[in-house]
């Protein structure tokens, strides 16, 4: 390692010396000179340090260059609405030299991309103004393909104009229908002619704002995105954070977004919801969900702002706002339907992020405990963040003891939508249900595996147990589910698989990587890089990366059609395995997984709640696969009506399900505990949950054997 560092210092010095001998940089002004110098150093640092730091130790070679170009082009014009095929060919000609240029501290592609894109934006802006003013037939059957992967870049400006004609027509039709819905509740009515005129004006204004915003992006913005493509080519959780993008990093790492409480990411020109924060305004409102794409943001009754192709930090500024104010989000669902969601901004109610529990009085007279772990929280810093000294292990232990004292015949552990958190707590919580033994293996490239163990020989609870997960259960929650599955300690129930994030990241300040001979560049801020350094492995040797945890019993899910999870992310690290570590399986009464699954499948076919979910999931899959949308007004009206009916059907059925199917619940929390706030509402939500109902029936099967 010391020899490698010395070689890096020597190479850096040679690069610096060659740059000094190269003479003045040809640039318009001193700012461009500094920008060029800044990006040279950054390219060099990333090319030299990423292969060393990253878990995979990928080489900066032709294969990586191809991946970099693919990611770069997707972020440049993912929807294929600006660049021509000839532009793409020009950009593609740089692919074979990306790796070599990076090693020399050079990056040509983003500068070329910036010039080409700005030229096309100006041309599109001019043609769209004309298109918006042109009449069209609202009942002419035309289609527009919404899946960019099924589109090719247009050959010339005529084809590009035709693509935009369909886009603008769809925008105007959609806006007209929005105005119709708004007018239904308005006191002052507008004529049809006025509605169409208003729709045209609003669409034209919105597009002009989008084009203006795109034209304001600087050359450095393009370089920053290119460097992010360089890092993401290593894996999707490795990323470059420019100095100005530190706010984006804070949003990701704090796990919260002030105002609505959603974890967001910028992906291929879209603002996508990654996770809803427990206890947040979005969680309480209930309609915003992971995988939703935010299309527009409006402040109360004000005109909406289109956030397509907007930088994450700029979209966040629109979504944030004072507590008590309204933000309206227009979102596109994964099945292609749209929804307008009104959220009253609020601070996260911290008590809603804590472990919660209750007791079911089941129809057969048994007492079933329900334990919800929203995340694996721990206040390491003991800072003033609302957590105090609480941690998920202590809260889970306390909840389990109260459940046991109330009389416990079975336990449902709910980790759905749990995105992870403290690894320490994941290990300790798994240890509450097993005797001492290994819980998870951690591997760092170039070093021996490390085994994290539960060293407490006691089991706090050793009765029948079911664990609920879904495709949004990730990281630490997958570790707990995998350990309990490997030990034969619990039956895992969920969708086809959990998320599959079995990697660990760390944040490296790039300024700390500058050589000691830096000749004055130390006063510049080069940003940071979040880099993957480790992988998780189960005690049986399988990685949780990529595949996730496959449940013992698979239930239908509204999200089963989604390509959501690590295996669908570009350039994610592959699944692999290590040797199993020695562990002693649970010595309780063994259960037959196949028999349990068969019994559950029979009930699912007859269960009204789960069948509604299965039916709607099938319809959602069909909608998601039909990526062409009709641009006929009557068809669009019909699709909106069907989406409304589906939401009504699900909501009404759950209310019916609660009355007819659910058992009585009693909270075992003391009245003065903060977790009892809004307890009635939470109990009602648990009661209407068909997955919890089926978990209870699986527990009944376990007890009967």
C-alpha positions in Angstrom: 0.0 0.0 0.0 2.9 2.4 0.8 4.5 1.7 -2.6 1.2 2.3 -4.3 0.8 5.6 -2.5 4.3 6.7 -3.5 3.6 5.8 -7.1 0.4 7.8 -7.0 2.3 10.8 -5.6 5.0 10.5 -8.3 2.4 10.2 -11.1 0.5 13.2 -9.7 3.7 15.3 -9.7 4.4 14.3 -13.4 0.9 15.3 -14.4 1.3 18.6 -12.6 4.7 19.2 -14.2 3.4 18.5 -17.7 0.5 20.8 -17.2 2.8 23.6 -16.1 4.9 23.1 -19.2 1.9 23.1 -21.5 1.5 26.8 -21.4 -1.6 28.9 -21.0 -5.0 27.2 -21.4 -7.0 28.5 -24.4 -10.1 29.8 -22.7 -12.3 32.9 -22.8 -11.5 34.1 -19.3 -9.8 33.3 -16.1 -12.9 31.5 -14.8 -12.7 29.0 -17.7 -9.0 28.5 -17.0 -9.7 27.6 -13.4 -12.6 25.4 -14.5 -10.4 23.5 -16.9 -7.7 23.0 -14.3 -10.1 22.0 -11.6 -11.6 19.2 -13.9 -8.2 17.9 -14.9 -7.3 17.3 -11.3 -10.7 15.8 -10.5 -10.5 13.4 -13.5 -7.0 12.3 -12.5 -7.9 11.7 -8.8 -11.0 9.7 -9.7 -9.2 7.6 -12.3 -6.4 6.7 -9.9 -8.3 6.4 -6.6 -11.6 4.7 -7.4 -10.1 1.4 -8.5 -8.1 1.4 -5.2 -11.0 2.3 -2.9 -13.9 0.5 -4.5 -14.9 -3.1 -3.4 -14.7 -4.4 -7.0 -11.3 -2.9 -7.8 -12.6 -2.4 -11.3 -10.0 -1.2 -13.8 -10.3 2.0 -15.7 -10.4 0.3 -19.1 -12.5 0.0 -22.2 -15.3 -1.9 -20.5 -15.6 0.8 -17.8 -15.4 3.5 -20.6 -18.4 1.9 -22.3 -20.4 1.9 -19.0 -19.4 5.6 -18.4 -20.6 6.6 -21.8 -23.9 4.7 -21.4 -24.6 6.4 -18.1 -23.5 9.8 -19.4 -25.8 9.7 -22.4 -28.7 8.6 -20.3 -28.4 11.6 -18.0 -27.7 14.0 -21.0 -31.0 13.2 -22.9 -32.6 10.1 -21.4 -36.0 10.8 -22.9 -34.5 11.3 -26.4 -36.2 14.6 -26.8 -33.3 16.8 -27.9 -30.3 15.1 -29.5 -30.3 13.8 -33.0 -28.8 10.4 -34.0 -25.9 12.3 -35.6 -25.2 14.1 -32.3 -25.1 10.8 -30.5 -22.6 9.4 -33.1 -20.4 12.4 -32.4 -20.5 11.8 -28.7 -20.0 8.0 -29.1 -16.8 8.6 -31.0 -15.2 9.7 -27.7 -16.1 6.4 -25.9 -12.9 4.4 -26.7 -10.7 7.1 -25.3 -12.6 7.9 -22.1 -10.5 5.6 -19.9 -7.2 6.8 -21.3 -8.1 10.5 -21.1 -9.2 10.1 -17.5 -5.9 8.6 -16.6 -4.2 11.6 -18.1 -6.4 14.0 -16.2 -8.6 14.9 -19.2 -12.3 14.8 -19.9 -13.5 16.0 -23.3 -17.0 14.4 -23.5 -19.0 16.8 -21.2 -17.8 19.9 -23.0 -18.9 18.5 -26.3 -22.2 17.3 -24.9 -22.9 20.7 -23.4 -22.4 22.4 -26.7 -24.5 19.9 -28.7 -27.4 19.9 -26.1 -27.6 23.7 -25.9 -27.9 23.9 -29.6 -30.7 21.4 -29.8 -32.5 23.0 -26.8 -32.7 26.3 -28.7 -34.0 24.6 -31.8 -36.6 22.6 -29.9 -37.8 25.7 -28.0 -38.5 27.5 -31.3 -40.4 24.6 -32.8 -42.4 23.9 -29.6 -43.8 27.5 -29.5 -45.2 27.0 -33.0 -46.6 23.5 -32.1 -48.4 24.8 -29.0 -50.3 27.4 -31.1 -51.4 24.9 -33.8 -54.9 23.3 -33.7 -55.2 19.5 -33.4 -57.9 16.9 -33.6 -58.8 15.8 -30.0 -60.4 12.6 -31.3 -57.8 11.5 -33.8 -56.3 8.2 -32.6 -52.6 8.8 -32.2 -50.1 7.2 -29.8 -47.0 8.4 -28.0 -44.3 6.0 -26.7 -43.5 6.9 -23.1 -40.7 4.3 -22.6 -37.4 5.9 -23.8 -35.8 2.5 -24.1 -38.3 1.7 -26.9 -37.5 4.9 -28.7 -34.5 5.7 -31.0 -32.9 9.2 -31.4 -34.5 11.0 -34.3 -32.7 11.3 -37.6 -33.3 14.9 -38.3 -35.2 18.0 -37.1 -38.4 17.0 -39.0 -38.6 13.8 -37.0 -37.8 15.7 -33.8 -40.5 18.2 -34.5 -43.0 15.3 -35.0 -42.0 13.8 -31.7 -42.5 17.1 -30.0 -45.9 17.5 -31.7 -47.1 14.4 -30.0 -45.6 15.4 -26.7 -47.2 18.8 -26.7 -50.5 17.4 -27.8 -50.5 15.0 -24.9 -49.5 17.8 -22.5 -52.4 20.0 -23.6 -54.9 17.2 -23.4 -53.7 16.3 -20.0 -53.8 19.9 -18.8 -57.3 20.3 -20.2 -58.5 17.3 -18.2 -56.9 18.8 -15.1 -58.7 22.1 -15.6 -62.0 20.2 -16.0 -61.5 18.4 -12.7 -60.5 21.7 -11.0 -63.6 23.4 -12.4 -65.9 20.8 -11.0 -65.2 22.3 -7.5 -64.8 26.0 -8.6 -67.6 28.5 -8.1 -66.8 30.4 -11.3 -67.1 28.2 -14.4 -65.2 28.7 -17.7 -66.4 27.8 -21.1 -64.9 24.9 -23.1 -63.1 27.3 -25.4 -61.6 29.1 -22.4 -60.4 25.9 -20.8 -58.7 24.8 -24.1 -57.0 28.3 -24.4 -55.9 28.2 -20.7 -54.5 24.7 -21.2 -52.5 25.8 -24.3 -51.1 28.9 -22.4 -50.1 26.9 -19.4 -48.4 24.2 -21.4 -46.5 26.8 -23.5 -45.4 28.6 -20.4 -44.3 25.4 -18.7 -42.2 24.3 -21.6 -40.5 27.7 -21.9 -39.6 27.5 -18.3 -38.1 24.0 -18.8 -36.1 25.1 -21.8 -34.8 28.2 -19.9 -33.8 26.1 -17.0 -31.9 23.7 -19.2 -30.1 26.5 -20.9 -29.0 27.9 -17.6 -27.0 24.8 -16.8 -23.3 25.6 -16.8 -20.5 23.7 -18.3 -19.4 22.7 -14.8 -22.9 21.2 -14.2 -22.2 19.0 -17.2 -18.8 18.0 -15.9 -20.2 17.2 -12.5 -22.7 14.9 -14.1 -20.1 13.2 -16.2 -17.9 12.6 -13.1 -21.0 11.1 -11.4 -21.3 8.8 -14.4 -17.7 7.8 -13.9 -18.4 6.8 -10.3 -21.7 5.1 -11.0 -20.0 2.9 -13.5 -18.4 1.1 -10.6 -21.9 0.4 -9.0 -25.1 2.4 -8.4 -24.3 3.3 -4.8 -21.0 4.9 -5.7 -21.4 8.5 -6.7 -19.6 11.8 -7.0 -20.8 14.8 -5.0 -19.7 18.2 -6.3 -19.1 20.9 -3.7 -22.4 22.5 -4.6 -24.2 19.2 -4.4 -23.5 18.6 -0.7 -27.1 19.4 -0.1 -28.1 16.4 -2.2 -25.8 14.2 -0.1 -27.3 15.5 3.1 -30.8 14.5 1.8 -29.6 10.9 1.1 -27.6 10.4 4.3 -30.0 12.0 6.8 -32.8 9.8 5.4 -35.3 12.7 5.5 -36.5 15.6 3.5 -37.7 18.6 5.4 -41.3 19.3 4.7 -42.8 16.1 3.3 -40.5 13.4 4.6 -39.4 11.5 1.5 -36.1 10.2 0.4 -35.6 11.2 -3.2 -33.0 10.7 -5.9 -32.3 12.1 -9.4 -32.5 9.3 -12.0 -32.3 9.7 -15.7 -33.9 13.2 -15.7 -36.6 12.3 -13.2 -37.1 13.0 -9.5 -38.0 9.6 -8.0 -39.2 8.7 -4.6 -36.9 6.1 -3.0 -38.5 5.8 0.4 -41.2 7.4 2.6 -39.8 8.4 6.1 -41.9 6.9 8.9 -43.7 9.6 10.9 -43.5 12.1 8.1 -46.2 14.2 6.4 -46.0 11.9 3.4 -46.4 8.8 5.6 -49.4 10.2 7.4 -51.0 11.3 4.1 -50.5 7.9 2.7 -50.6 8.3 -1.1 -47.0 9.1 -2.0 -45.1 5.9 -2.4 -41.7 4.5 -3.3 -41.0 4.4 -7.1 -43.3 7.3 -7.8 -41.9 9.9 -10.1 -42.6 13.5 -9.2 -43.5 15.4 -12.4 -44.8 18.7 -11.1 -44.7 20.7 -7.8 -47.1 23.4 -6.9 -47.3 25.6 -3.8 -50.9 25.4 -2.7 -53.2 26.7 -5.4 -50.3 28.3 -7.4 -49.4 27.1 -10.8 -47.4 23.9 -10.9 -43.7 23.8 -11.9 -42.5 20.9 -14.1 -39.5 19.3 -12.4 -38.6 16.9 -15.3 -34.9 17.3 -16.0 -34.5 19.5 -12.9 -31.5 19.0 -10.6 -32.4 17.3 -7.3 -31.4 20.2 -5.2 -33.6 22.6 -7.2 -36.6 20.3 -7.0 -36.0 20.0 -3.2 -36.2 23.7 -2.8 -39.6 23.7 -4.4 -40.9 20.8 -2.3 -39.6 22.1 1.0 -41.5 24.8 2.9 -42.8 26.0 6.3 -44.7 23.6 8.5 -48.4 23.8 7.9 -48.2 24.9 4.2 -49.5 22.9 1.3 -47.5 21.4 -1.5 -49.2 19.6 -4.4 -47.3 16.9 -6.2 -48.2 15.5 -9.6 -46.7 12.0 -9.7 -46.5 9.3 -12.3 -47.1 5.8 -10.9 -44.9 2.8 -12.0 -48.0 1.4 -13.8 -48.2 4.6 -15.9 -51.1 6.2 -14.2 -50.9 9.7 -12.7 -52.1 11.2 -9.4 -52.3 14.6 -7.8 -51.3 14.5 -4.2 -51.8 17.3 -1.7 -49.5 17.2 1.4 -49.4 19.5 4.3 -45.8 20.0 5.2 -44.8 19.1 8.7 -41.8 18.0 10.7 -41.3 14.3 11.2 -43.1 13.0 14.2 -40.2 11.2 15.8 -42.4 8.9 17.9 -43.7 7.4 14.6 -40.2 6.3 13.7 -39.8 4.1 16.8 -40.6 0.5 17.3 -44.4 -0.1 17.9 -46.3 -3.1 19.2 -49.8 -4.4 19.9 -51.6 -7.6 20.8 -54.1 -9.4 18.6 -56.9 -11.4 20.2 -57.2 -14.0 17.4 -60.5 -15.9 16.7 -59.0 -19.1 18.0 -58.4 -17.5 21.4 -54.6 -17.2 21.0 -52.7 -14.0 21.7 -50.6 -12.8 18.8 -48.1 -10.1 19.2 -47.4 -7.6 16.4 -44.1 -5.8 16.4 -43.2 -3.1 13.9 -39.6 -2.0 13.3 -39.7 0.9 10.8 -35.9 1.3 10.8 -32.8 0.3 12.7 -32.2 3.6 14.5 -29.4 4.6 16.9 -28.2 7.9 18.0 -24.4 7.4 17.9 -23.6 11.1 18.2 -26.2 11.8 20.9 -26.9 15.0 19.0 -30.1 17.0 19.3 -31.9 15.2 16.5 -34.9 14.1 18.5 -33.8 10.6 19.2 -32.1 11.2 22.4 -30.3 8.0 23.5 -33.0 5.7 22.1 -32.1 2.8 19.9 -34.1 0.2 18.1 -32.6 -2.7 20.1 -33.6 -1.4 23.5 -37.1 -0.5 22.2 -37.5 -3.9 20.6 -36.4 -5.6 23.8 -38.9 -3.5 25.9 -41.7 -4.2 23.5 -41.1 -7.9 23.5 -41.1 -8.0 27.2 -44.4 -6.2 27.4 -45.9 -8.5 24.8 -44.7 -11.6 26.7 -46.1 -10.2 30.0 -49.5 -9.8 28.2 -49.4 -13.4 27.1 -47.9 -14.3 23.8 -48.7 -17.3 21.6 -47.1 -16.1 18.4 -45.3 -13.1 17.0 -45.5 -11.1 13.8 -42.3 -9.1 13.2 -43.0 -6.4 10.5 -40.0 -5.0 8.6 -41.8 -4.0 5.4 -40.5 -0.7 3.9 -37.6 -0.9 6.4 -34.7 0.6 4.5 -32.0 -0.4 7.0 -29.9 1.7 9.4 -27.6 0.7 12.2 -25.8 -2.6 11.6 -25.2 -2.9 15.4 -28.9 -3.0 16.0 -29.6 -5.4 13.2 -27.2 -7.9 14.8 -28.5 -7.3 18.4 -32.2 -7.6 17.4 -31.6 -10.8 15.5 -29.9 -12.0 18.7 -33.1 -11.6 20.7 -34.6 -14.6 18.8 -31.6 -16.9 18.6 -29.0 -18.4 20.9 -25.5 -17.0 20.6 -24.0 -17.4 17.1 -23.1 -15.5 13.9 -25.6 -13.2 12.3 -23.8 -11.7 9.3 -20.5 -11.9 7.5 -18.8 -8.8 6.1 -16.2 -8.9 3.3 -13.8 -6.2 2.3 -11.8 -6.9 -0.9 -8.2 -7.9 0.0 -9.0 -8.8 3.6 -10.4 -11.7 5.5 -14.1 -11.8 6.2 -15.4 -10.5 9.5 -18.2 -12.2 11.3 -20.6 -10.2 13.5 -22.0 -12.4 16.2 -24.7 -12.4 18.9 -22.8 -13.3 22.1 -25.8 -13.5 24.4 -26.9 -17.2 24.9 -30.4 -16.2 25.9 -33.4 -16.0 23.6 -35.8 -13.3 24.7 -38.6 -15.0 22.7 -38.6 -18.5 21.4 -42.2 -19.1 20.3 -43.7 -19.3 16.8 -42.7 -16.3 14.6 -43.4 -14.8 11.2 -41.5 -12.0 9.6 -43.1 -9.7 7.0 -40.9 -8.1 4.3 -41.4 -6.6 0.9 -39.2 -5.3 -2.0 -38.5 -2.1 -0.1 -37.0 -4.0 2.8 -33.3 -3.4 2.4 -29.8 -3.6 4.0 -30.0 -4.2 7.7 -33.6 -5.5 7.6 -32.4 -8.1 5.0 -29.7 -9.1 7.4 -32.2 -9.8 10.2 -34.6 -11.6 7.9 -31.8 -13.7 6.3 -30.4 -14.7 9.7 -33.8 -15.8 11.1 -34.5 -17.7 7.9 -31.1 -19.5 7.9 -31.5 -20.4 11.6 -35.0 -21.8 10.8 -36.2 -19.4 13.5 -39.1 -17.7 11.6 -41.2 -18.0 8.5 -40.5 -15.2 6.1 -43.5 -13.8 4.2 -43.4 -11.2 1.4 -43.1 -10.6 -2.3 -40.8 -12.3 -4.7 -37.7 -10.8 -3.0 -36.4 -8.0 -0.9 -34.5 -5.1 -2.3 -31.1 -6.8 -2.4 -28.8 -4.1 -1.1 -25.9 -6.0 0.4 -23.2 -3.4 0.2 -21.6 -0.8 2.6 -20.6 2.7 1.5 -18.3 5.3 3.0 -17.8 8.9 2.1 -14.3 10.1 1.1 -13.4 13.8 1.0 -11.5 14.1 -2.3 -9.6 17.0 -0.9 -7.9 14.6 1.5 -6.5 12.7 -1.5 -4.4 15.5 -2.8 -0.7 14.8 -2.8 1.5 16.8 -0.5 3.0 18.6 -3.6 -0.2 20.2 -4.8 1.2 23.6 -5.9 -1.7 25.7 -4.6 -4.6 23.6 -5.7 -5.4 22.7 -2.0 -7.5 25.8 -1.7 -10.0 24.4 -4.2 -12.9 22.2 -3.2 -13.0 19.0 -5.2 -16.1 17.6 -3.5 -16.5 14.1 -2.2 -17.2 10.6 -3.4 -19.5 8.0 -1.8 -17.9 4.6 -2.5 -18.8 1.0 -1.9 -16.2 -0.7 0.2 -17.8 -3.9 1.6 -20.4 -6.6 1.0 -22.8 -8.5 3.4 -23.1 -12.3 3.4 -25.5 -14.5 5.2 -24.3 -17.1 7.7 -25.0 -19.8 5.0 -22.5 -18.0 2.8 -24.9 -16.4 0.3 -24.7 -12.7 -0.3 -27.8 -10.5 0.3 -26.5 -8.4 -2.6 -28.5 -8.4 -5.8 -30.9 -11.3 -5.0 -32.0 -10.1 -1.6 -34.0 -12.5 0.6 -36.5 -14.8 -1.0 -39.4 -15.3 1.3 -40.7 -18.7 2.3 -44.3 -17.7 1.5 -45.0 -15.3 -1.4 -48.1 -13.2 -1.3 -49.6 -11.0 -4.0 -48.5 -7.3 -4.0 -49.6 -4.2 -5.8 -45.9 -3.6 -6.5 -45.0 -7.1 -7.8 -44.8 -5.8 -11.4 -42.2 -3.2 -10.5 -38.6 -3.6 -11.6 -37.5 -2.5 -8.2 -34.5 -3.8 -6.4 -30.7 -4.1 -6.8 -31.0 -6.6 -9.7 -32.6 -3.9 -11.8 -30.1 -1.2 -11.2 -27.4 -0.4 -13.8 -24.0 -1.9 -13.0 -25.0 -3.3 -9.6 -22.5 -5.7 -8.0 -23.3 -9.4 -8.7 -24.5 -12.0 -6.3 -21.8 -14.4 -5.0 -21.1 -16.4 -1.9 -18.5 -17.2 0.7 -18.1 -20.3 2.7 -20.8 -20.8 5.3 -19.9 -20.0 8.9 -20.7 -22.5 11.6 -24.0 -22.0 13.3 -26.6 -24.0 15.2 -30.1 -24.0 13.7 -33.1 -23.3 16.0 -33.8 -26.3 18.1 -37.6 -25.6 18.4 -40.2 -27.6 16.5 -39.2 -27.7 12.8 -41.8 -26.5 10.3 -42.4 -27.7 6.8 -42.0 -24.6 4.5 -43.6 -26.3 1.5 -46.7 -27.3 3.5 -47.0 -23.8 5.0 -46.8 -22.2 1.6 -49.3 -24.6 0.1 -51.8 -23.9 2.9 -51.2 -20.1 2.5 -51.7 -20.3 -1.2 -55.1 -22.0 -0.8 -56.2 -19.3 1.6 -54.9 -16.5 -0.6 -57.1 -17.8 -3.4 -60.1 -17.4 -1.2 -59.2 -14.3 0.8 -61.1 -11.3 -0.5 -58.5 -8.7 0.5 -55.6 -10.5 -1.0 -57.5 -11.3 -4.2 -58.4 -7.6 -4.7 -54.7 -6.9 -4.5 -53.8 -9.7 -6.9 -56.4 -8.5 -9.4 -55.3 -4.9 -9.2 -51.6 -6.0 -9.4 -52.4 -7.9 -12.6 -54.0 -4.9 -14.1 -51.1 -2.7 -13.0 -48.7 -5.0 -14.8 -50.7 -4.8 -18.0 -50.8 -1.0 -17.7 -47.0 -0.8 -17.1 -46.3 -3.0 -20.1 -48.5 -0.9 -22.4 -46.1 2.1 -22.6 -47.8 3.7 -25.6 -50.5 6.2 -24.5 -53.4 7.2 -26.6 -53.6 10.8 -27.5 -57.4 10.7 -28.0 -59.3 12.7 -25.4 -62.0 10.1 -24.7 -59.3 7.4 -24.1 -57.5 9.6 -21.7 -60.7 10.4 -19.8 -61.4 6.6 -19.6 -57.9 5.9 -18.2 -58.3 8.5 -15.5 -61.7 7.1 -14.5 -60.3 3.6 -14.3 -57.4 4.7 -12.1 -59.8 6.5 -9.7 -62.1 3.4 -9.6 -59.1 1.2 -8.8 -58.1 3.4 -5.8 -61.7 3.6 -4.6 -62.1 -0.2 -4.9 -59.0 -0.9 -2.9 -59.8 1.6 -0.2 -63.4 0.5 0.2 -62.5 -3.2 0.3 -59.9 -2.6 3.0 -62.6 -0.9 5.1 -64.9 -3.8 4.5 -62.1 -6.2 5.3 -61.5 -4.5 8.6 -65.1 -5.0 9.7 -65.6 -8.5 8.5 -62.2 -10.2 8.9 -60.0 -8.5 11.5 -59.8 -9.5 15.1 -59.8 -7.2 18.1 -56.5 -5.5 19.0 -55.4 -4.1 22.3 -52.4 -1.9 22.8 -50.1 -3.0 25.5 -48.3 0.4 25.7 -48.8 2.6 28.8 -51.1 5.6 28.3 -48.3 8.1 28.9 -45.9 6.5 26.4 -45.3 8.8 23.3 -45.9 5.9 21.0 -49.6 5.9 22.1 -50.2 9.2 20.3 -52.5 8.6 17.3 -52.6 5.0 18.5 -56.2 4.5 17.4 -55.4 5.5 13.8 -52.4 3.1 13.8 -54.4 0.2 15.2 -57.0 0.8 12.5 -54.3 0.6 9.8 -53.0 -2.6 11.3 -56.5 -4.1 11.4 -57.2 -3.5 7.8 -53.9 -5.0 6.6 -54.6 -8.3 4.9 -50.9 -9.3 5.1 -51.0 -9.1 8.9 -54.2 -11.2 8.7 -52.5 -13.9 6.7 -49.4 -13.8 9.0 -51.7 -14.6 11.9 -53.1 -17.6 10.0 -49.6 -18.9 9.2 -48.9 -18.7 12.9 -52.0 -20.7 13.6 -50.7 -23.4 11.2 -47.3 -23.4 13.1 -49.0 -23.8 16.4 -51.2 -26.7 15.1 -48.2 -28.8 14.0 
